[in-house]
Every structure is written in C-alpha cells, then in structure tokens.
Amino acid sequence: MSEVLAKLWGRLPFTSTPDASSSEPPVSIKEKVSTVVVQGTSGRFFNREVSDLLFIERVMEESSNFSHPLFERVRFLSISSSVLDQFYAVRVAKLRRSAARHDGYVTPDGLTAVQQLMVVTEKANDLMQVQQESWRHLQSELGEHRIRFPGIEELDQADLVWLSNFFKSHFLHVLTPFTIDEEHPFPFISSGGLCAILEFGEGFVLLPLPSKLPRFISVPGEEHRYVTAETLIQFCWQELVPGETLRSFGFFQILRDNDLAKEERNDDLLAIVESGLRMRRKANVIKLRVSETMTDQAIRFVARQLGLLSGEEILFLENQNERMTASEFIVPTDLVGLSDISEVLDDLDGKVSGNVFPHFSARYPEQLLANDNDCFAAISAGDMIVHWPYESFDSVIRFIQQAAEDPDVVSIKQTLYRTSDESPIVEALILAARKGKTVLTVIELEARDNEASNIELANRLEMAGAQIIYGIVGLKIHCKATLVVRMEDGEAITYTHLGTGNYHPSNAKTYTDVSFFTRDDVIGHDTHLLFNYLTSERMGEPGKLIMAPYFLRDKLGELISNEIDHARGGRPGYICIKVNSLTDIGIIEQLYEASEAGVEIDLVIRRHCVLRPGVPGMSSRIRVKSIVGRFLEHSRIYMFGGGQPVSAETSVVYFGSADLMERNLDERAELLVPVENARVKSVIVDGILHANIKDTIQSWMLDSENNYERTHIEDGFCSQSFFMEADDPASLGGFKVVSSKAPASNESSQ
C-alpha cells in the first residue's frame, strides 16, 4: 500500500549555515555519515534498493547482448532508462522523505535512510553514465544500418529548409517561451518533462516541450535520419524569440516525487486519490538531468528555481571551483530522456526489415477450440490453464464477452487493477450492465501510474449502470479475479477466472502469466467471499483460496514448516518459488531455517531479492536466479514437495497475485489458488517451473555477495523460446531437483 501522507517531503536540510566568505563546506547530513562503510549488504540480508538497481542493471546489460537483434537491444536500453526513472520517482523519493522526517528507521541490512541514499545515488548515477555509453555504442551500430541522429552541421541546405518548414507547421504554435522574472514565475514542468533553456544577455528563456510533440523528427532522404526535438529548437529558436543574441542553449529533464500526496482523515478513497494526483503534479524535484551543452550558469539558475540546490550549496560548489554537475542531484547526459528512443523504433516499424525478434503469434487454447469456442462448455469439461503470452489473452476476452451476451448469466464481478484505455473487457462489462445483468467492478484507484485512467474508467462503467467499488482505504486491491454466475437447470453455477496477471490486453502480449478458469464450487464460493469482503469489509473463512491480508502469511509459514518437518524426519524436503520480489524478512528467516534443516530450495526472483543464498550454515541449500528476456517474467508460483520425491502428482502447488513482500502479505488484497487438476499441475510443475529452473540462456545466478552472473551457455536451454515453440508446455518431462549436496542440520540457522 502507498503510504498516506499529509504533505510532501522537503529537501534534506543543512544543519548549519555557512559563512558566505568561507570555502568550507556546509555540514550536511551526508557528512555526518561519511565515515560509515556502506556495501549494501549485511550478514543476513541484501539491501532492497541496491537489489532493485541490480535488476535495472541486468535489463540494461541486455542492450549489449549480441544474441538479441539490434532494435531489441535499443529497446532494452530504453526500458532500463524508464525503470531507473521510476526508481528515482518512487524509491529515492521515499528515502528522501524518510531522511527528512528523521524517523530513525533502519533496514534489516542495517542502513538508515541517509546511508541508503549515499549508496543508491552513487550507484544510480554510475548506471546512468553506463546507459549513455551504451547509447553511444548502439548509435554507432545503428549508423551501420543507415539509421543516424545527425546534428545541424551534418545536414545539407535542403534538409535545413525542410526542418524549418516542419518547425513552423508542427512546433511553432505549440511551444511557449517563458521569460523568468518577478512578474513571470518559473513555469510548471511535470515529472519526466523536458525543457529547453536559452541564455540571452539579460537572462533566460524556457521552452517546455509538450508531451504531444515528437521527440525525434524523421528527416526525408535515402537514410533513416532522426533529429532530436532539442536540435530542432536550437536551430529554429529565432522564430520564437526574435531579435536576441543567443549566448548558450541547453536541454534538461526533471524527475519529481511520484508518491500520491494524500489527505489524512479522509475516508473517501476517490477524493483521496484525486487530491493526491493534483498534489503530485507539483511534487518536489528529486533529479535534474542536463545536456552536456548546458552551461553552469544555466544549471545554477534552474537548480535554484526548482529548489534542488540551496544558495549555500551553490556557493560551496563555486568556492571549490566545481561545476554544478558535481552535485549528486544533477547528472549530465549525452541524450536527455533516454527512454524516449523507443519512439524511433516505433517509427522504424514497417520501414526497416529485420533487427527485431521473430514474429510470434500466441496459440489459442486447445480446450476452447475443442468446445467450439464456448467458454462455459470448455470450463465445464475441466479446469483450464492459459499461459500468457504463449497462449492468447483472447480467451479471457471471450469469457467476459460471452458472459455479457449470454441470457443465462445473471452477474459478473471483477477486480480491475490495470487495463488498457480501450479494453474490450471494459466494453463487455458495459454491455453486460446495459443488458440488465448485475455488474460489480472493484477498481484499484492506487495502481501506480494508472490512477487517473482508472478514475476515468470507473466513471464510464458507473454511467453504464455497473456497481463500482473503489476498495478499502488503506488496502490496495491487487488480486486478479472474475466471478460469473450463470443459471443452469434452475441452479446458480459459478464460473471463476483467477490469475497472476492484470486484465490488460497489451501486457498479456509481453508479460508471462498464469490464467486459470474453473467451475469448482468451493473456489467459486471463496471468490464470492472475496468480493463480499471488498464491498463490506467482512471476511468469511475460505475453503480453498488463500487470501491476504488475513490468511496468506500464516499459510505460507505452515507450508514452509511442513517441508522443514519432512526434512528433519528423513523425508525429501523441497520448495520452489517463482515471484517478482522477495523482501519479507519473516519469510526469508523461515527459508533460512528450512535450508539448514535439509530442504532444497530453488527461487526464481525476477527483481528484488534481499535473501543471501549459498551461505554455509545459513542458506547453503538455497539457489536464486533471475530470468530477463524477451518477455517480462510476471507469474507467481509456489511449489512444496510434500515429503515425496518431487513430482507434479505429489507436490502442493499454488499460483496467484502475491509476491513475497511485506505489502503483499499484510497490506494488500491478494489471492493464492491451489492447483488440484492433474493436467494444470503438470503444465505448472513439469512445464513452467521446470523450464525456469532449466534455463541457461536468459538466467542470472545470484551469489552470496550480491553479485549476479549470467549463465549463458552456448546451445543451452531458453525457457521462453521453448514455450513459444512447444505445442505442449508440459513436454519437458518430469521436474528434476539439482541438490546442493549440503549437509543436513536439525537446528535452524541462528
């Protein structure tokens, strides 16, 4: 759950005011801890923020993975830049708020907020520089394919005439120049916003770049040439500010705190989120990226106007003859807004053949084809699993559309965390409501970066007659569930869809997720209890589903304890977990205990992992890997051996929406679903988990010192390629455990 705040954070304060004539630095919080040696690890745990940066680094590394086509490597670089921006706007901003409050919180690995800021700022700034270096290399490779990013000096007269005309027809009447003085305040620039700064004899003029304008302009010619928006503005600035003499030109981007600033003592969740969105737009700036052409005077002006540097800090840098970019808040870059390079790839689509991943078409589920695309008949024939993106999301769309059109369906209830603006699922729900069916939609207003679109979506559904629930104040609704009630022979039959992924058609093409359909009465009743809880805040006792925040933590603890008992009793103990993140200390301590009791543990953790694997006497039987590839690994699966040699038949298996983070277990509505159907179990265990453990092409292994090593083996096994090509995802054969051969212990680790 996002933290409820009454006000936004302020800049870290100086504890003393320096003498203006002194060259001594002001005493900052950073100086107070300068003698602390910070590595981002401790004896038992890694640091969460460092772990996140390591994930971004792994994504960035794919930009130099020559087994990927060139355009895909550029896209990986763009993604890494976008995720790093998000890291700053969310995680770094939260650390700054914590440091400014002096709340005294120390992480499990022993770091204060200020110490974490020291570590992540240095590592993130280094990462940004490596990203820029990677971009320079990729530019050179793109040039070999006649794709170039020329400066004005590299264009001929005909090109310049074309650019001038383009500026007049597309940019001139959209751009607004701002002179900054007492009568003209600094204009608002949103987080991620780009702005040109022009320095003249008597001051500065700012030209914010509206998001609707192109960042890269394709110049006609035999080659594919792209001029950046800043290059175009620098060439045509006199159209906007005539009669001046330009002294310098620069370009910058700001990142703001992305947390929703919320009003306390407000029980109206819609009002809370709408207020928070308005306040977020003007949240404090936490990072300033500047072009290499931006002068110190221009940087100083912008940094001071944004409140990023105080007068004391500026004075200190000047007295030390340091550039403004010596500040940890300011980073010089070759290309400001690196994530925007994906626009070039989109423009090249259809113009240049090759250099992208081979075309892939998702398979339509055989169980639906065998039942003439009748979802209710197919589900009645047996539980059905669909593995996105290898199998089509259209199966879910068809399920909701058929329910909307079927006269025997009386109600549809669904949670919506994230979906697309033009989602066919939303259109089907609107149709169902207009046909008089009971439609209940639980919309999570606090889905990060989707708050505004979810408010608009809620309004559309409500106008069609759907009942809209915004969830529970203080509890994020993260589970993915749909409950359809259909009258058959005078009896109400429940058809349930549960999954690990959002009801988002675009995401379902790039995220790997498990999608599950059943008409199991108990699961249907449990899902009914879930919706009752979300509408009334009263939770019944579920029969099969495991729900957070009430039952999930205890049940996972019980499942891990069972494996410990098996191992100590001389029976095989095994745990395999595939999630996005593992940060919950209670769960980690139990896994440590299980490891030293003799339980073999395989963890596939895509992003954050603060558990230290492979430490003798603590985690000797725990192996951790992260898979980064063409598709984003997103499914959450939990497998427990059950005291038997590991197999799909005897294992205890769950899938669901929950990662192993404190927020998932204690502060969100989450679901884990038991897998009982033999075919579904085989797909998950012998297929998905087996392939993930077997992967040697896209995997990174985590060692006990927080280092990830790529395990690329020539002619090795690629899990994602296997699923794209295999007709039967369970065709790998029986699941096999690779033992760490560590000695067993009857004592838990201390």
N, C-alpha and C positions, 0 to 999 in steps of 0.2 A: 504494500500500500504506500502511496506517496505520503510524505509527511505533511500534516496540516500545519500551516504557518500563518501567523497574523501579519507578518511583514517579511520583506526580503532581506537577504544578508547585506552587510556593508563590507567595504574593503578592510583588510587586516590593518588595525591601527598601529601607528608608531607609539612607542612608549615614552619617547622624549622628543622634544622639538629642537632641532639642531640650530646652532648659530649660523646665520646666513653667510658669515665670512669664513666659516670653518670648512676644511676639506675632509673632516672626519665624518664617516657615515652615520646616519641616524641609527639608533638602536632598535632594530626591528625584531619581531618575533622569531624570524629566521635565524638571526644572530644568536639568540638565546640557546638554540639547539645545535649550533654549528659543530659542537664537539661530539655530537651523537653519531655513532657509526650506524648507518641505516642500510640494510641489504634487502629489505622487503621479505625476509623470511624469519622464522623463529625455530625453536626446537621441534614444534609440533605442527605448525601451520604456515602456509604461504599467505602473503598479503593479497586481499581480494582485488585491489586496484591495480597492483602490478600484474596479477594474473589476467586481468582484462586487457591491459596493454600488450601482454604476450599474445593474446588471441588476435588483436589488431595486427600485430607484427606477423603472425602466421598468415593472415589474409594478404597482407602486403607482399610477403615472400612469394605468393602465387604469381605476382606480376613478373617475377624473374624465373618462373618455372617454364622451361622451354618445351615441356611436353604439352603445354597449352597453346592454342592458336594465339597469334599476336593480339587481335582485338580483345580476346577474353582476358589476356594479361593486363591490357589497359583497363578493362572493366574491374578487375580485381583491385587495381591501384585506386580507382575511383571509389570503390566500396570501402576500402581501408581508410581513405580520407574522410568519407562520410561518417563512418563509425567512430573515428577519432574525434570528429566534431561533436558527435553525440556524447562521447565520453567526457569531453570538456563541459558541455552544457548541462550534463546531469551529474556525473560523479565528482568532477573537480569543483563544480559549483556547490555541491553538498558539503564537500570537505571545507570549503571556504566559510560556509555558514557555520559549520561546527567549530572551526577555529575562532571565528569572530565571537561566538557565544561563550567561548572558554568553557565548554560543557564538561571537559575532563574525560571524555570518552577515550578509551584505549582499546584498540582492536585485539582480537585473540592472538595475533602475532606480535603484540606489544608496542604498537605505534600509536602516537597521538595524531590528531588531525593535521597539525602543523608538520610533523615528521613525514606523514604520508604525502603532504603537498610537496615537500622537498624532493621526495623520491619520484613521484609521478611527473612533476614538472620537468625535471631533468630528462627523464626517460621519454616523455611525450614530445618534448622539444627535439630530442635526438631523432625520434621516429619521424617527425615532420621533415627534418632535413634529409633523412634517408628516402622518404617518399619523393621529395623533389629531385634527388639524384636519380631515383628510378624513373621519374618522368623524363629526365634528360636522355637517359638511355633509350626509353621507349620512343621518344621523339625521333631519335636517330634511326631506329628500326622502321618507324612509320615512313620516314623520308625515303627509305629504300623501296617502299611501295607507292611512291609518288603521292604521299599524304604529308603536307607540310603546314607549318604555322609561321608564315613569314612576317617580318616587321615591315614597316612602311618603306624602308630603304631598299627592300628586296622586290618591290612591286614596280611595274612599268607605268607609264603615263595613262594608258587605257584602264589599267586596274584602279588607279587613283581616281579617275573620273567616275568609274562605276561605284567605288566606295563612297565618294562624295554624294552621289545621287542616292545611294542606299541610305546613307545617314539622314538626308533630308526627308526621304519618304518613310523611314521607319523609326528613327531616333529623335529627330529634331523637336517634334511637338510633344514628345513623351517625357524627355528629360527636363528637369527643373534645376537651374543653377541657384545656389543659396550663398549669399554673402553673409558672413558671420560677424555681427557687431552687437551693440547694446539693443538695437531695435530688431535684429534678426537673430533669434536663438539658433543653436545647433539643431539641425533637422533630425527627426526620428529615423533611425536605421534599425531594422529588425534583426534578430539573431540570424547569422548567416548572410546578412545583407552585404552587398558590395557597393563601394563608393569611390569615385574619382575625386582627387583633391588637386586643385590648380592654384599655384602660388604666383601672385602678382606683386607689384611693387608695394601696394598699400594693404595687402592682406591675402586671405584665402577665399576661394570659391569652391563649394562642394557640389558634386553632381551624383546623387544617389542613383544607382542603376535599378530600375524597376524589375521585378522578377519576371514580368511578362516579355521583356526584351531578350533577344538571343544573346547568349554569352559568346558564341562563336559564329562568325559570319562566313558562309561558304562563298568564295570568290570564283566566278566563272573562269574556265580555262581547261587546258588539257590535263593538268594535275588537279588533285583534290587539295585545295588550299583553304585554310581557315584563319581568319584574322580575329583576334580577340576583341571583345567589346571595348576594353580599355585602350587598345591600339587605335581603334576607330575613333574613339572620343578624343584621344590625344591628337589625331590627325585633323579632326574637324571642330576643335574647340572654339574657333573664332566665329562659327555660326551661332554660338550661344553667348559668348562674351566678346563682342567685337571691340576693336579699338584699344586693346590692352597688350602689354608685353609680358609674355609668359616666362616666369623665372624657373619654375620646376613643375613637374607633373608626377603624380603618384596614384596608387590604387590600393585600397585596403578593404579588409573584411573584418567584421566583429562577430564574436560569439557571446551570447547572453546566457544567464542562468535560465534553464528550461523548466524548473520546478513550478508547479502551479502555486502561486501565492494565494492562499485561501483564507477566508474569514472564519475565525473560530466562533463557536456558539451559534452556528447556523445549521439547522437540521435539514434544510432543503438542498439536496445534492446538486440539482441542476443550477440553483443560484450560486452555490459554492464554486462549481466548475466554470460557469460563465464569468463570474467575478475574477477567478484566478487567471483565465485566459486574457482578460483585459489588462490585468496587472503584469502578466508575463511579458507582454509586448514591450514594456519599458523596464524590464528587469536589468539588474546591474550587468555591466560588461565584464567578462572574465578573461577574454583573449582578444588580441589585436594582431591580425596578420597584415603585413605591409609588403608592397612590392620593393624590389631592390632599388628602384628609381626614386623612391620617396625620401626626401631629404630629412635630416634630423629636425630641422625647424618645423616641417610639416608634421612629423611624427609627434613631436612635443606638443604641438597645437591640438592634434586630435586626441592624444592620450589624456591631456589635461581636461579638454572639453567633456570627454566621456567619463571622467573621474577615475581613470585607470591608474594614473600616477599623480601623486601629490606634488605640491610645489617643492617640498623638502627632498623628495626622491629625484625630481628633475634637477634640482640644484646640486645634489650629490653627484649625479652622473656627469654633469657639466664640469664640476670641480675635478673629477677624476679623468677628464678628457675621454669619457666613454660615450659611445653612440647610444641613442635611446634604445636601440635593439639589444643592449646589454641587459635590459630589464627582463625578468622572467615572464612578464605578461605580454611581451611584444616579440613576434617572430618574423624575420624577413624571409620571403619566398620568391622563387622564380615565377611561379604561376599561383596567384592568389585565387582561392576557391578551387582547389584541385579536383574536388568531387564532380565539378561541372563537366569534366572531359567526357563523361558518359553521353553528353549531348552530341558530340562528334560521332560517336559510334552509332547513335540512333540515326543521324543524318546519312551515314555511310551505308546503312542497311538497304540493300537493294541496288546500291551503286557499285559496290565492290564485292566480288565473289570470293569465297574462302575466308581464311583468317578468323573463323568463328567455330564454335563447337558444331559438330554434325547435327543436322536436323533430327529432332526426336519427337515422335508422336506417342502420347500416352495410350496405353491399351484400355479398352472398355472392359469392365469386369465380366468374366465368363458367366458368372451366376446370373447376372442380369440378362445377358444375351440368351441364355438357356431358357429364360422365362419371358421371352418376347418383350423385354424392357419394362416389365411390370414389377415395380419395386416391392409391392406388398406380396406378390407371389414369390418373388425371389427370396425375400426375408423369411417368409413362412416356410420355405424349403430348408432353411438352416441359417445360422449366424453367418454374416458375410463381412469379410475384411477387404478394404481397398487401401492400397499402399500408394499414396501420393509421392511424387508426381508421376511415378511409373504407370499408375493406373489413374483413370480420368476422374477429375473432380465433378464432371458432368453427372456422375452417379448421385452425388448429393443434390445437385440442382434438380435432377429428375425426381428425386424423392420428395422434395418440397413442392415442386410444381404439380406432381401427381396428387399429393395430399391437398393442395389448393383446389384442384379441379374435381376431385372425387366427391360425389354427393354423400358418400357414406362416412367421410371424415368429418368429425364434429369439432375437433380442436387441434391447434398446433401451438406448441410452446417452444421457444428457442432462446438461447443466450447468444448475444452478438457482442464480441469483444472488438474484433476488427473485421471490416469487409470493404469492398470497393464501392465507389460512389454510384456506379451504375450496376449494382449487383443484381443478377437475375433472381437470387434468393429473396432479396428485399421486394422485388416486383411480385414474386409469387406470394409472399406474405400479405402484400397489399391486396392482391387478387382474392386471397382467401378471406380477408376481413370484409371486402366488398360483397362477397358471396354469403356473408352472414355467419361464417364459422367463427368460433372463439379463437382469437389470435392473441397470445401473450408473448411479448418480446422483452427480454431483460437486456438492456443496453448498458454497457460499461462506459460511463462518460469519461473515466480517467485513463483510458487506454492511451499510453504515451504517444504523443504527436497525432492522435486521431480524435482528440476531444471535440474540436469544432465540427468535424464531419459527422461524428456520432450524434451531436446535438441536432444537426440538420436532419440526419436520418430518423431520429426519434420523432421529430415534428412531422415528417412525411407519413410515417406509419400511423401516428396518432390521428392525423387528419383522415386516414382511410378507415379508421374505426378499430385499429388494434389497441389492445391494452398495453401501455408502456410502463415498465418498471425500471427505475434508474439504479436499482441495487440498494445497498445498505451503506449509510455513512460510516466511513472508517474501514470498509471491507471491499476490496476490489474483486469483481466477478470475473474470474479467469478461466473457469471451466467451459468446455465446449459440448453443448447438449441440445438435442431436439427431441421432443416428445410429441408423437402424433397419436391421437385416439380415433379409432375407426370402429363403427358399428358393424359387427358381423354376426348374423343369425341372432339378433337381439342382444348381443353381448358387446361390451366395450373392450376392444383389444388394443393394447399399446404396442406401437412400433417406435423404437428408440434408436437414435443415432448419437454416438459418443465418439470423441476423437481427441487427438493431440494437437490438432492444428485449427486455425481460425477458419471461419466461413468466408474465405477471401479467394475468389477465383484466380487472381494473379499470383498470390502467394503459393497457391496449390500447384503452380507450374514450376516453382523454384525451391520450395521447402519440402523436405522429406517428412511425411506424417502418416500416422495410422488413423484410418477412418473405419468405424465399426457400426454395423446395423444388426439389430436383434429384435425379436418379439418376445423375449424372455419376460415372463410376468413379474418376476421379482425385480429385475433391473428396471422394468417399466414403472413399477411402484416406487422404487428408490428414486428414480428420476422425478416422479411426481412429488416425493418428499422434498427433493432439492428445490423445485420451483415453489413449493409452499413455504420453504424457509426463506427464499429470496423475496417473496411477497409479504410474508407475515412475521419473519424473524423467529419462527418457531420450528425447531428441528426435531423430526421423528428419528427413530432408530432404524437405519437402513439394514437390509438383509444381505446384500452383496456388495454394493458400491462402497468405496471408502471415501469419505468426504472430509475436506478441510473447511473450516479451522477446527472442527470438533474431534474427528476420529483418526485423521491421517497420521499424525506424528506417532501416536501410540501404536497404531497398527504396523507401521514400518519398523518401529522398535521391536515389536513382537516377532515380526518375520526375521529380522536380523538375529534376535536372541534364539530363535528356533535353530538357525544354522550353527550358532555357537554350541548349542546343546548337542546337535548331531556330531559336530567335530569332536567335542570332548567325550562323547560316548563311543568314539571309534567309527562313526559312520561318515560318509563323504559330506563335506560342507562346501557349498558353492553359492556365490552371489554374482550376478551380472546386472549392471545398471547402466542404462543409456539415457542421459539427460543433457540439458544445455549447461547447467551450472550446479556446482556442489560447494556450498559455503556454510551450511548449517553445522555448527560445532558439535551439537549433541549427536547428530547422525554420524559425523566423522569419528567421534570418540567410540561409538559403537562399532564402526567398521574397523578401527584400530584393534579393538578388543577381539573382534571376530578373526582378524588376520592372525593374531598371535595365539588364538585358540585352535588354529589349524584350518580355517575356512579360506579357500581360494577365492579371490575377488578380482573381477575384471570390470573396469569402469571406462565407459566411453563418454567423455565430458567435452562437449564442443568448446565451451567458452571459459567461464570461471571455474577454477579448481583450487581450493586452498588446502586440500589434503596433501600431505607429503607421502608419496609412495616409496616403497622399497627401502625403508629404514629398518635395519636389523633391530629386533626386539620391540618394534612399534607397528610397522606396516610392511613387513617382509613379504607378505603374500598378496599385496595389492599392486595391481598394474593399471596404469592410467594412460589412455590415448585420446587424442583429439583428431577428428576427421574434418578436413577442409577441402572441398572440391567444387565441382560444377553446381551442385545443389546444396542448399543450406540444411545441415542435419538438424532436425527440429523435434523428432518424435521422442517421447519419454516412455521408457520400458523398464520394468523391474522383474527380475527373474531370480528365484530362490530354488536351490537344488532339492530341498525336501528330504535330505538324508539318503538319497539314492544316487547311483551313478547318473550324471547329468543327461537328461533326455527331455524331449518335448512332452512325452507322455506323463512323466512323473513330476516335472517341475511345477512350482507355483509361479504363475505369471500374471502380471498386471501391466496395463498401459494407462496413460491418462495425460492430464494437463499440467501436473505439478513437477517442477524442478525441486532440487534439494537445497532450497534457500529458506532462511527464516521467514521471509514474507510469504512464500508459498505454503508453508506448513501452518503458519499462525495468523496470517493477516489477509488471506485470500479465500474465496470460494473455489475449491479445486476438487477434482474427481480422479480416483483411480478405479479402473474397471477390471474385474477378474476375467481371465480367459479360460473358458471351460470347453469350448468346442475344439475337437481334435484337429480339424483342418486349420482353424485360425491359429491354434497354438503352434502347429508345425510351421506356418508361414512366419510367425514372430520369432520362434526359437531357432529352428533349422534354417530359416531364411534371413530375416533382418539381423538378429543378434549374431548369428554365425558369420554372416558376411562382414559385419562391422569388426568383429574380432579378427577375422582372417585377413582383412585389408592390409596391404603393404605398399600401396601406391599413393594414397591420399592421407596416410596416417602420420601423426607426430606423437612420439612417446615422451611422456613426462618423467624426469628422473627426480631423485630425492633433493636436488639442489635447485629446483625450479627452472630447469633447462628443458626445452622441447627439441627433440631431434627427429628430423624427417626420416621415415623408414623406407624411403623409395627403393624398391628392388626391381631391377630390370626384369621384365617378363613376370612381374609379380601379379598380385590379385587386386583388382579395383572393385570395391563393393558397388559403387554407383553404376559403373559400366555393366556389371553383372545384372543388376536389376533392370537396366534399360534393355538388355538383350534377352533375358531369360523369360520363357513363357510361364514357367513355374518358379516362383520365388523360393520355394522350399526344396528346390532340386539340388542344393549343395550337399545333401546328406546329413547325417546326424551331427549334432553340436558336439564339439570336442573342447575339452579344457586343457590348457597348457599349464602344468603345475610349476610353481616357482621353486619347488623342492626345499622349502624352508622347514626347519624342524618345528614340530608342534609344541605348544605350551599350554598347560592347563590354567595359567594365570593371565589375567588381562594385562595389557600394557599399562605402564604407570606414566 
